[in-house]
Amino acid sequence: MSQSKVAVVLGVGPGLGAAVAHRFAREGFVVGLMARSFEQLTQIPSEIEQSGGKALSVTVDATDPASVKAAFEQVRWHGVPA
């Protein structure tokens, strides 16, 4: 996947974040979905994957730099170059 286009959306929720994630997926990006609450991340990845896209969900606290760093490391660990 090293040549994949990757987009990370931080603050995914049912509104704007989900719409942005879906748009990137339709454009051929692998999408890293990040949100504080795991509940925000349950439906969107399956919708993206049912449409033929690829997505990875990661919980993160955007106010904590260490949490953000760990989230991006998790995206990389799963083979998605971020």
N, CA, C and O atoms as a GROMACS GRO file, in nm:
protein
  328
    1MET      N    1   0.081  -0.120   0.000
    1MET     CA    2   0.000   0.000   0.000
    1MET      C    3   0.085   0.126   0.000
    1MET      O    4   0.030   0.235   0.013
    2SER      N    5   0.214   0.114  -0.014
    2SER     CA    6   0.299   0.230  -0.001
    2SER      C    7   0.272   0.336  -0.106
    2SER      O    8   0.310   0.452  -0.088
    3GLN      N    9   0.207   0.299  -0.217
    3GLN     CA   10   0.176   0.397  -0.319
    3GLN      C   11   0.032   0.445  -0.312
    3GLN      O   12  -0.013   0.518  -0.400
    4SER      N   13  -0.040   0.405  -0.209
    4SER     CA   14  -0.179   0.446  -0.193
    4SER      C   15  -0.187   0.593  -0.155
    4SER      O   16  -0.101   0.647  -0.087
    5LYS      N   17  -0.293   0.654  -0.201
    5LYS     CA   18  -0.323   0.790  -0.154
    5LYS      C   19  -0.394   0.773  -0.020
    5LYS      O   20  -0.483   0.689  -0.006
    6VAL      N   21  -0.354   0.851   0.078
    6VAL     CA   22  -0.408   0.839   0.212
    6VAL      C   23  -0.462   0.974   0.259
    6VAL      O   24  -0.398   1.078   0.240
    7ALA      N   25  -0.579   0.971   0.320
    7ALA     CA   26  -0.636   1.090   0.384
    7ALA      C   27  -0.673   1.050   0.526
    7ALA      O   28  -0.731   0.944   0.549
    8VAL      N   29  -0.639   1.135   0.621
    8VAL     CA   30  -0.677   1.113   0.760
    8VAL      C   31  -0.776   1.222   0.797
    8VAL      O   32  -0.748   1.340   0.779
    9VAL      N   33  -0.891   1.181   0.849
    9VAL     CA   34  -0.993   1.275   0.892
    9VAL      C   35  -1.001   1.268   1.044
    9VAL      O   36  -1.040   1.165   1.100
   10LEU      N   37  -0.963   1.376   1.109
   10LEU     CA   38  -0.964   1.383   1.254
   10LEU      C   39  -1.092   1.452   1.298
   10LEU      O   40  -1.124   1.561   1.250
   11GLY      N   41  -1.164   1.390   1.388
   11GLY     CA   42  -1.290   1.447   1.434
   11GLY      C   43  -1.409   1.393   1.355
   11GLY      O   44  -1.502   1.466   1.323
   12VAL      N   45  -1.403   1.265   1.324
   12VAL     CA   46  -1.510   1.203   1.246
   12VAL      C   47  -1.635   1.190   1.332
   12VAL      O   48  -1.629   1.140   1.444
   13GLY      N   49  -1.745   1.236   1.278
   13GLY     CA   50  -1.875   1.221   1.342
   13GLY      C   51  -1.977   1.198   1.234
   13GLY      O   52  -1.942   1.175   1.119
   14PRO      N   53  -2.102   1.203   1.269
   14PRO     CA   54  -2.207   1.172   1.171
   14PRO      C   55  -2.230   1.280   1.067
   14PRO      O   56  -2.302   1.257   0.970
   15GLY      N   57  -2.172   1.395   1.083
   15GLY     CA   58  -2.197   1.506   0.991
   15GLY      C   59  -2.084   1.530   0.894
   15GLY      O   60  -2.057   1.448   0.807
   16LEU      N   61  -2.018   1.644   0.911
   16LEU     CA   62  -1.914   1.688   0.819
   16LEU      C   63  -1.799   1.589   0.808
   16LEU      O   64  -1.752   1.560   0.698
   17GLY      N   65  -1.752   1.537   0.920
   17GLY     CA   66  -1.640   1.443   0.918
   17GLY      C   67  -1.671   1.319   0.834
   17GLY      O   68  -1.586   1.273   0.758
   18ALA      N   69  -1.792   1.265   0.848
   18ALA     CA   70  -1.833   1.149   0.770
   18ALA      C   71  -1.840   1.184   0.622
   18ALA      O   72  -1.797   1.106   0.538
   19ALA      N   73  -1.894   1.300   0.591
   19ALA     CA   74  -1.905   1.342   0.451
   19ALA      C   75  -1.767   1.358   0.387
   19ALA      O   76  -1.747   1.317   0.273
   20VAL      N   77  -1.674   1.416   0.460
   20VAL     CA   78  -1.538   1.433   0.409
   20VAL      C   79  -1.473   1.296   0.387
   20VAL      O   80  -1.409   1.273   0.285
   21ALA      N   81  -1.490   1.205   0.483
   21ALA     CA   82  -1.432   1.072   0.471
   21ALA      C   83  -1.488   0.998   0.349
   21ALA      O   84  -1.412   0.936   0.274
   22HIS      N   85  -1.618   1.006   0.330
   22HIS     CA   86  -1.680   0.941   0.214
   22HIS      C   87  -1.628   1.000   0.083
   22HIS      O   88  -1.604   0.928  -0.013
   23ARG      N   89  -1.611   1.129   0.080
   23ARG     CA   90  -1.562   1.196  -0.041
   23ARG      C   91  -1.420   1.149  -0.075
   23ARG      O   92  -1.392   1.117  -0.190
   24PHE      N   93  -1.332   1.146   0.025
   24PHE     CA   94  -1.197   1.098   0.000
   24PHE      C   95  -1.199   0.953  -0.049
   24PHE      O   96  -1.126   0.918  -0.141
   25ALA      N   97  -1.282   0.870   0.012
   25ALA     CA   98  -1.291   0.729  -0.028
   25ALA      C   99  -1.337   0.717  -0.174
   25ALA      O  100  -1.284   0.636  -0.249
   26ARG      N  101  -1.436   0.798  -0.213
   26ARG     CA  102  -1.483   0.795  -0.352
   26ARG      C  103  -1.374   0.838  -0.450
   26ARG      O  104  -1.374   0.797  -0.566
   27GLU      N  105  -1.282   0.920  -0.403
   27GLU     CA  106  -1.173   0.968  -0.488
   27GLU      C  107  -1.054   0.870  -0.489
   27GLU      O  108  -0.951   0.899  -0.549
   28GLY      N  109  -1.070   0.755  -0.423
   28GLY     CA  110  -0.966   0.652  -0.426
   28GLY      C  111  -0.866   0.656  -0.313
   28GLY      O  112  -0.766   0.584  -0.317
   29PHE      N  113  -0.891   0.737  -0.212
   29PHE     CA  114  -0.802   0.743  -0.097
   29PHE      C  115  -0.833   0.631   0.002
   29PHE      O  116  -0.949   0.593   0.019
   30VAL      N  117  -0.730   0.579   0.066
   30VAL     CA  118  -0.748   0.500   0.187
   30VAL      C  119  -0.772   0.602   0.297
   30VAL      O  120  -0.696   0.698   0.308
   31VAL      N  121  -0.875   0.582   0.378
   31VAL     CA  122  -0.913   0.685   0.475
   31VAL      C  123  -0.887   0.637   0.617
   31VAL      O  124  -0.936   0.533   0.659
   32GLY      N  125  -0.808   0.716   0.691
   32GLY     CA  126  -0.789   0.695   0.833
   32GLY      C  127  -0.893   0.780   0.905
   32GLY      O  128  -0.893   0.902   0.894
   33LEU      N  129  -0.980   0.715   0.979
   33LEU     CA  130  -1.089   0.783   1.051
   33LEU      C  131  -1.050   0.796   1.197
   33LEU      O  132  -1.025   0.695   1.264
   34MET      N  133  -1.045   0.918   1.247
   34MET     CA  134  -1.006   0.940   1.386
   34MET      C  135  -1.114   1.018   1.460
   34MET      O  136  -1.165   1.119   1.410
   35ALA      N  137  -1.146   0.970   1.580
   35ALA     CA  138  -1.244   1.037   1.666
   35ALA      C  139  -1.216   1.000   1.810
   35ALA      O  140  -1.150   0.899   1.838
   36ARG      N  141  -1.264   1.080   1.900
   36ARG     CA  142  -1.245   1.055   2.042
   36ARG      C  143  -1.327   0.936   2.089
   36ARG      O  144  -1.283   0.857   2.172
   37SER      N  145  -1.446   0.923   2.035
   37SER     CA  146  -1.539   0.819   2.078
   37SER      C  147  -1.544   0.705   1.976
   37SER      O  148  -1.564   0.729   1.857
   38PHE      N  149  -1.525   0.582   2.022
   38PHE     CA  150  -1.531   0.468   1.932
   38PHE      C  151  -1.668   0.456   1.866
   38PHE      O  152  -1.680   0.409   1.754
   39GLU      N  153  -1.772   0.499   1.936
   39GLU     CA  154  -1.907   0.491   1.881
   39GLU      C  155  -1.920   0.572   1.752
   39GLU      O  156  -1.998   0.537   1.664
   40GLN      N  157  -1.844   0.680   1.740
   40GLN     CA  158  -1.847   0.761   1.618
   40GLN      C  159  -1.784   0.687   1.501
   40GLN      O  160  -1.807   0.722   1.386
   41LEU      N  161  -1.706   0.585   1.531
   41LEU     CA  162  -1.628   0.518   1.428
   41LEU      C  163  -1.683   0.382   1.387
   41LEU      O  164  -1.615   0.307   1.317
   42THR      N  165  -1.803   0.348   1.428
   42THR     CA  166  -1.852   0.213   1.401
   42THR      C  167  -1.920   0.198   1.266
   42THR      O  168  -1.900   0.097   1.199
   43GLN      N  169  -1.999   0.292   1.224
   43GLN     CA  170  -2.077   0.277   1.102
   43GLN      C  171  -2.004   0.326   0.976
   43GLN      O  172  -2.015   0.264   0.870
   44ILE      N  173  -1.930   0.432   0.987
   44ILE     CA  174  -1.869   0.495   0.870
   44ILE      C  175  -1.772   0.403   0.797
   44ILE      O  176  -1.777   0.396   0.674
   45PRO      N  177  -1.682   0.331   0.866
   45PRO     CA  178  -1.591   0.242   0.794
   45PRO      C  179  -1.664   0.134   0.714
   45PRO      O  180  -1.626   0.105   0.600
   46SER      N  181  -1.768   0.077   0.771
   46SER     CA  182  -1.840  -0.027   0.698
   46SER      C  183  -1.911   0.031   0.576
   46SER      O  184  -1.919  -0.036   0.472
   47GLU      N  185  -1.961   0.153   0.586
   47GLU     CA  186  -2.022   0.218   0.469
   47GLU      C  187  -1.919   0.240   0.359
   47GLU      O  188  -1.947   0.216   0.241
   48ILE      N  189  -1.801   0.284   0.398
   48ILE     CA  190  -1.694   0.308   0.300
   48ILE      C  191  -1.652   0.177   0.235
   48ILE      O  192  -1.636   0.170   0.113
   49GLU      N  193  -1.635   0.072   0.316
   49GLU     CA  194  -1.592  -0.055   0.262
   49GLU      C  195  -1.699  -0.120   0.175
   49GLU      O  196  -1.666  -0.187   0.077
   50GLN      N  197  -1.827  -0.102   0.208
   50GLN     CA  198  -1.935  -0.155   0.125
   50GLN      C  199  -1.938  -0.086  -0.012
   50GLN      O  200  -1.987  -0.143  -0.109
   51SER      N  201  -1.885   0.035  -0.017
   51SER     CA  202  -1.879   0.108  -0.144
   51SER      C  203  -1.750   0.080  -0.220
   51SER      O  204  -1.724   0.141  -0.324
   52GLY      N  205  -1.669  -0.012  -0.168
   52GLY     CA  206  -1.545  -0.048  -0.237
   52GLY      C  207  -1.422   0.024  -0.189
   52GLY      O  208  -1.314   0.004  -0.244
   53GLY      N  209  -1.436   0.110  -0.088
   53GLY     CA  210  -1.322   0.184  -0.036
   53GLY      C  211  -1.253   0.112   0.078
   53GLY      O  212  -1.293   0.001   0.116
   54LYS      N  213  -1.150   0.174   0.132
   54LYS     CA  214  -1.077   0.119   0.246
   54LYS      C  215  -1.070   0.224   0.355
   54LYS      O  216  -1.044   0.342   0.329
   55ALA      N  217  -1.094   0.179   0.479
   55ALA     CA  218  -1.091   0.272   0.592
   55ALA      C  219  -1.039   0.202   0.716
   55ALA      O  220  -1.055   0.082   0.734
   56LEU      N  221  -0.976   0.280   0.802
   56LEU     CA  222  -0.926   0.232   0.930
   56LEU      C  223  -0.973   0.328   1.038
   56LEU      O  224  -0.956   0.450   1.025
   57SER      N  225  -1.031   0.275   1.144
   57SER     CA  226  -1.079   0.358   1.255
   57SER      C  227  -0.979   0.358   1.369
   57SER      O  228  -0.924   0.254   1.406
   58VAL      N  229  -0.955   0.478   1.424
   58VAL     CA  230  -0.862   0.493   1.535
   58VAL      C  231  -0.921   0.592   1.634
   58VAL      O  232  -0.963   0.701   1.596
   59THR      N  233  -0.926   0.554   1.762
   59THR     CA  234  -0.970   0.650   1.863
   59THR      C  235  -0.852   0.737   1.902
   59THR      O  236  -0.739   0.691   1.912
   60VAL      N  237  -0.882   0.865   1.925
   60VAL     CA  238  -0.776   0.962   1.955
   60VAL      C  239  -0.835   1.081   2.029
   60VAL      O  240  -0.951   1.118   2.007
   61ASP      N  241  -0.755   1.140   2.117
   61ASP     CA  242  -0.791   1.265   2.182
   61ASP      C  243  -0.711   1.375   2.114
   61ASP      O  244  -0.590   1.387   2.136
   62ALA      N  245  -0.776   1.453   2.032
   62ALA     CA  246  -0.708   1.556   1.952
   62ALA      C  247  -0.643   1.665   2.037
   62ALA      O  248  -0.561   1.741   1.986
   63THR      N  249  -0.679   1.674   2.164
   63THR     CA  250  -0.618   1.775   2.252
   63THR      C  251  -0.488   1.725   2.315
   63THR      O  252  -0.421   1.801   2.385
   64ASP      N  253  -0.454   1.599   2.291
   64ASP     CA  254  -0.334   1.538   2.351
   64ASP      C  255  -0.236   1.501   2.240
   64ASP      O  256  -0.260   1.407   2.164
   65PRO      N  257  -0.125   1.574   2.229
   65PRO     CA  258  -0.029   1.546   2.122
   65PRO      C  259   0.021   1.402   2.120
   65PRO      O  260   0.041   1.345   2.013
   66ALA      N  261   0.039   1.342   2.236
   66ALA     CA  262   0.085   1.203   2.242
   66ALA      C  263  -0.020   1.109   2.184
   66ALA      O  264   0.013   1.011   2.117
   67SER      N  265  -0.146   1.139   2.208
   67SER     CA  266  -0.255   1.058   2.154
   67SER      C  267  -0.261   1.070   2.002
   67SER      O  268  -0.283   0.970   1.933
   68VAL      N  269  -0.242   1.190   1.951
   68VAL     CA  270  -0.244   1.212   1.805
   68VAL      C  271  -0.126   1.138   1.741
   68VAL      O  272  -0.142   1.073   1.638
   69LYS      N  273  -0.008   1.148   1.802
   69LYS     CA  274   0.109   1.079   1.750
   69LYS      C  275   0.085   0.928   1.748
   69LYS      O  276   0.115   0.862   1.649
   70ALA      N  277   0.031   0.874   1.856
   70ALA     CA  278   0.003   0.731   1.864
   70ALA      C  279  -0.100   0.689   1.759
   70ALA      O  280  -0.091   0.580   1.702
   71ALA      N  281  -0.198   0.775   1.733
   71ALA     CA  282  -0.300   0.743   1.633
   71ALA      C  283  -0.238   0.734   1.494
   71ALA      O  284  -0.270   0.642   1.418
   72PHE      N  285  -0.151   0.828   1.460
   72PHE     CA  286  -0.085   0.822   1.329
   72PHE      C  287   0.009   0.702   1.320
   72PHE      O  288   0.023   0.643   1.213
   73GLU      N  289   0.073   0.666   1.430
   73GLU     CA  290   0.156   0.545   1.431
   73GLU      C  291   0.070   0.422   1.408
   73GLU      O  292   0.113   0.328   1.339
   74GLN      N  293  -0.049   0.420   1.463
   74GLN     CA  294  -0.138   0.307   1.443
   74GLN      C  295  -0.181   0.297   1.296
   74GLN      O  296  -0.191   0.188   1.241
   75VAL      N  297  -0.205   0.410   1.233
   75VAL     CA  298  -0.239   0.411   1.090
   75VAL      C  299  -0.122   0.353   1.011
   75VAL      O  300  -0.142   0.272   0.921
   76ARG      N  301  -0.001   0.394   1.043
   76ARG     CA  302   0.117   0.341   0.974
   76ARG      C  303   0.135   0.193   1.001
   76ARG      O  304   0.169   0.118   0.910
   77TRP      N  305   0.113   0.149   1.125
   77TRP     CA  306   0.131   0.010   1.164
   77TRP      C  307   0.040  -0.081   1.084
   77TRP      O  308   0.076  -0.195   1.054
   78HIS      N  309  -0.078  -0.033   1.050
   78HIS     CA  310  -0.173  -0.113   0.973
   78HIS      C  311  -0.145  -0.108   0.824
   78HIS      O  312  -0.226  -0.152   0.743
   79GLY      N  313  -0.032  -0.055   0.787
   79GLY     CA  314   0.007  -0.057   0.648
   79GLY      C  315  -0.043   0.059   0.566
   79GLY      O  316  -0.033   0.058   0.443
   80VAL      N  317  -0.096   0.158   0.632
   80VAL     CA  318  -0.143   0.277   0.562
   80VAL      C  319  -0.040   0.386   0.584
   80VAL      O  320  -0.030   0.437   0.696
   81PRO      N  321   0.036   0.424   0.482
   81PRO     CA  322   0.136   0.528   0.503
   81PRO      C  323   0.071   0.663   0.527
   81PRO      O  324  -0.001   0.714   0.441
   82ALA      N  325   0.095   0.720   0.642
   82ALA     CA  326   0.034   0.849   0.674
   82ALA      C  327   0.136   0.959   0.672
   82ALA      O  328   0.103   1.075   0.697
   0.00000   0.00000   0.00000
